Amino acid sequence: MARMMKSMGKYTRGEGNELQSKTELINTSRQLAKQAHLVVTLAEKVAKHCTDKRMKRNLEDVLSKIPTISTQLKIVAAVKAASISSGDLERDQEASEMLTINAENLMDSILQVIRATESASIRVPPEKAELCGLKWVNRDRKGQTPKALIN
């Protein structure tokens, strides 16, 4: 997801060679929205089994933002796709920037979800951890505590 976001930003600034066309920019934003749905699915499993009410509520709150922003990203991508052939360079650049800004907002929300999921994962009972896709891994470094990883 970070690579997709990086390539979108580079394309908007005119720096990148990863995305070659407006169509690729639009497809990348749509893929980003789909990946966000996968993050929501995994985080919802952790929220379902979290025993701490405050952590669970915090995770649910940050999760509620993602579908809205994801839908907004899909709509902006659809509008941009419809206006590809308009020929107005200023309007086209503005639409690309709007698409990238919306994708940045989505990534910020996803980062909040990842942090909240990590916090909530410590309150998931060990017998329920596998249902959430969590796997506890011991760290080899001295003084580090075990950490949950999402498969």
C-alpha positions as CSV (number, residue, x, y, z in Angstrom):
1,M,0.0,0.0,0.0
2,A,2.9,2.4,0.8
3,R,4.5,1.7,-2.6
4,M,1.2,2.4,-4.3
5,M,0.8,5.7,-2.4
6,K,4.4,6.6,-3.2
7,S,4.0,6.0,-6.9
8,M,0.8,8.1,-6.9
9,G,2.5,11.0,-5.2
10,K,5.4,10.8,-7.7
11,Y,3.1,10.7,-10.7
12,T,1.2,13.8,-9.4
13,R,4.4,15.7,-8.9
14,G,5.7,14.6,-12.3
15,E,8.7,12.8,-10.9
16,G,7.9,9.1,-11.1
17,N,8.3,6.6,-13.8
18,E,6.4,3.8,-12.0
19,L,3.0,5.0,-13.3
20,Q,3.0,5.9,-17.0
21,S,-0.5,7.2,-17.5
22,K,-3.6,8.6,-15.9
23,T,-5.3,5.3,-16.3
24,E,-2.6,3.6,-14.2
25,L,-3.1,6.3,-11.5
26,I,-6.8,5.6,-11.4
27,N,-6.3,1.9,-11.3
28,T,-3.7,2.3,-8.5
29,S,-6.2,4.3,-6.4
30,R,-8.9,1.7,-6.9
31,Q,-6.4,-1.0,-5.8
32,L,-5.6,1.1,-2.7
33,A,-9.3,1.2,-1.8
34,K,-9.5,-2.6,-2.2
35,Q,-6.5,-3.1,0.0
36,A,-8.0,-0.9,2.6
37,H,-11.0,-3.2,2.8
38,L,-8.6,-6.1,3.6
39,V,-7.1,-4.1,6.4
40,V,-10.5,-3.4,7.8
41,T,-11.5,-7.1,7.7
42,L,-8.4,-8.1,9.7
43,A,-8.8,-5.3,12.2
44,E,-12.4,-6.1,12.7
45,K,-11.5,-9.7,13.8
46,V,-9.1,-8.3,16.4
47,A,-11.8,-5.8,17.6
48,K,-14.3,-8.7,17.9
49,H,-12.1,-10.6,20.3
50,C,-10.5,-7.8,22.2
51,T,-11.4,-7.9,25.9
52,D,-10.6,-4.3,26.8
53,K,-13.6,-2.2,26.1
54,R,-11.7,1.1,25.7
55,M,-9.2,-0.4,23.2
56,K,-12.0,-2.1,21.3
57,R,-14.0,1.1,21.1
58,N,-11.0,3.1,19.9
59,L,-10.3,0.5,17.2
60,E,-13.9,0.5,16.1
61,D,-13.8,4.3,15.9
62,V,-10.8,4.5,13.7
63,L,-12.2,1.6,11.6
64,S,-15.3,3.5,10.9
65,K,-13.4,6.2,8.9
66,I,-11.9,3.8,6.4
67,P,-15.1,2.8,4.4
68,T,-16.1,6.4,4.0
69,I,-12.7,7.6,2.8
70,S,-12.3,4.5,0.6
71,T,-15.7,5.1,-1.0
72,Q,-14.7,8.7,-1.6
73,L,-11.5,7.6,-3.3
74,K,-13.5,5.3,-5.6
75,I,-15.8,8.1,-6.5
76,V,-13.0,10.5,-7.2
77,A,-11.3,7.8,-9.3
78,A,-14.5,7.3,-11.3
79,V,-14.9,11.0,-11.9
80,K,-11.3,11.3,-13.0
81,A,-11.7,8.3,-15.3
82,A,-14.7,10.0,-16.9
83,S,-12.8,13.2,-17.4
84,I,-9.6,11.8,-18.9
85,S,-10.4,12.8,-22.4
86,S,-11.4,16.4,-21.6
87,G,-8.0,17.9,-22.5
88,D,-8.1,20.6,-19.8
89,L,-4.6,20.3,-18.3
90,E,-5.3,22.5,-15.3
91,R,-8.4,20.6,-14.4
92,D,-6.7,17.3,-15.0
93,Q,-3.8,18.2,-12.6
94,E,-6.3,19.3,-10.0
95,A,-8.1,16.0,-10.3
96,S,-4.8,14.1,-9.9
97,E,-3.9,16.1,-6.8
98,M,-7.3,15.5,-5.4
99,L,-7.0,11.8,-6.0
100,T,-3.6,11.7,-4.3
101,I,-4.7,13.8,-1.3
102,N,-7.6,11.5,-0.8
103,A,-5.3,8.5,-1.0
104,E,-3.0,10.2,1.6
105,N,-6.1,10.6,3.9
106,L,-6.9,6.9,3.5
107,M,-3.3,5.9,4.3
108,D,-3.3,8.1,7.4
109,S,-6.5,6.4,8.6
110,I,-5.0,3.0,7.8
111,L,-2.0,3.9,10.0
112,Q,-4.3,4.8,12.8
113,V,-6.1,1.4,12.4
114,I,-2.7,-0.4,12.4
115,R,-1.7,1.3,15.7
116,A,-5.1,0.7,17.3
117,T,-5.0,-2.9,16.1
118,E,-1.6,-3.5,17.6
119,S,-2.7,-2.0,20.9
120,A,-5.9,-4.1,20.9
121,S,-4.1,-7.3,20.0
122,I,-2.5,-7.4,23.4
123,R,-5.9,-7.9,24.9
124,V,-7.0,-10.8,22.7
125,P,-7.0,-14.0,24.6
126,P,-4.3,-16.5,23.4
127,E,-7.0,-19.1,22.5
128,K,-8.7,-16.5,20.2
129,A,-5.5,-15.1,18.7
130,E,-5.5,-17.6,15.8
131,L,-9.1,-16.8,14.9
132,C,-7.9,-13.2,14.4
133,G,-4.9,-14.1,12.3
134,L,-2.5,-13.3,15.1
135,K,0.6,-15.2,15.9
136,W,2.6,-14.4,19.0
137,V,6.4,-14.3,18.3
138,N,9.1,-14.1,20.9
139,R,11.8,-11.5,20.2
140,D,15.4,-12.6,20.3
141,R,16.6,-9.2,21.5
142,K,17.3,-8.9,25.1
143,G,14.6,-7.0,27.1
144,Q,12.0,-7.2,24.4
145,T,8.6,-8.7,25.1
146,P,6.7,-11.0,22.8
147,K,4.8,-9.2,20.0
148,A,1.7,-10.2,18.0
149,L,2.0,-10.4,14.3
150,I,-0.9,-10.5,11.9
151,N,-0.6,-13.3,9.3
